[in-house]
Amino acid sequence: MRGWRREIAGLVLPVACGGCGRPRTELCEECAAALAMAPRRVRPAPEPAGLPVVHATVPYGNAVRAMLLAHKERGALGLAGALGGALAAAVRAGTGQPGGAGPLLLVPVPSARRATAARGHDPARRIAVAASAELRRGGAEARVLTVLRQRRAVADQAGLGARERQANLAGALMVVKGGRGLLDGGRVVLVDDLLTTGSSLAEAARAVRAAGYSSGGAGPSGSGGAAGLRAAVVAASPSAFELNRN
């Protein structure tokens, strides 16, 4: 019911830009342009063990931060299209143009169930769906697979440092029963809206590997990821861009 209320509210409440608050537009031209950057590989420091190669489109801050929070926490669901376009660009940067070894399988990192219930929607999944549609419009075979689930409760990540987040999430995710077979024959890309410490993506990668996934491709030397496993996010902390060591 909460999700329906959010959808209806978006139709009847006054609209303001999710990035800067400008009235009468859900996303102004200037804030939309902030999402239209060339994606780059990003690496947090310290880099958690097992983190796959991650690409992000924009640094997290200012209008981008406001847009992600408006979509995630305030139910500005109309921003999913623009955010999904930025995520699609990051996926392309990490996997190449259409073609390759099988379809692109976008696997969202799940939020805690209580967080999803409180928000009334799953922001990572919603952005992933928009990204897969954008990728298909560009000629790629892409779809979203929601095969990751939390196997135990985790604490709120807010206020936790990198090591605390890693400990909090260690062993917390699993691939659902029957999900392993859905991953066969495709190029798995773990997706999320934001990378800070990399702990969530590293745990998601561990769960996918534990389920037996291997694309058979050769990952870059020193990537820390399983062969062929990739990740993409809309935004990453500015320091993760600065520490890019391509």
C-alpha positions, 0 to 999 in steps of 0.5 A: 500500500505504501508503494501505491501511495508514493506513486499517486503522490507523485502525480498530485503533489507539487513537483520540484527538481530532485537535484536543486529544488527548482519548481515545476520540473522533476529534473532540470536541464542542469541537474540532468547534465550532472549525470551525463559524464564519462564513466570511470573505474572507481576504487575505494581505499581501503579496497575490500577483498573480493571487490570486482571491477567497479565503474561509476558515472559521477562523483557523489555530491551536490545535485547527484547526492540530492537526486539519489536521496530524493529517489531512495528516501523521498519517493521521487520515483520519476528520477529512476529513468535518469539515474538508470541512464547513468547506471547503464553508461557505467555498465557499458563502460565495464562490459563493452558495447552490445555483443560479448559472451551472453546477455548482460544480467544486472543483479541489484544489491538488495536493501534490508527488508525493513528499509525496503518496507519503510521506503515503499520501494526497492531503489536499486532494483528500480534503477536497475530496471531503468538501466536494462531498458536503456541498454536494450534500446542501445542494442544490448541483450540485458535483463534484471535478476533479483537473485540476491537475498539477505540471509541474516539481519544486518545493522544500519550502515550509517556511521560505520567505518569501512572495517565495521561495514565489512564485518556487518555485512560478512556472510549476509547475502545469498543467492536464492534457491534456483537463482544459480541456474539463472546466472548461467550463460550471461555476464553478471553485473552487480549494480547499486546506486552508490559505492562508498566503502565497497563493502556491499558490492564485495559481499554481493560478489562473494555470494555470487561466487559462492553460488558457483558463478563463473563467466569464464572470462579473464578479469584484469590483473589485480582486479580482485574480482572473479573472472568476468564478474563486474559491478556498476553504480550511478555514483561513487565517493569522490575519493574513489575517483581520485584513487583510480589506478587504471 
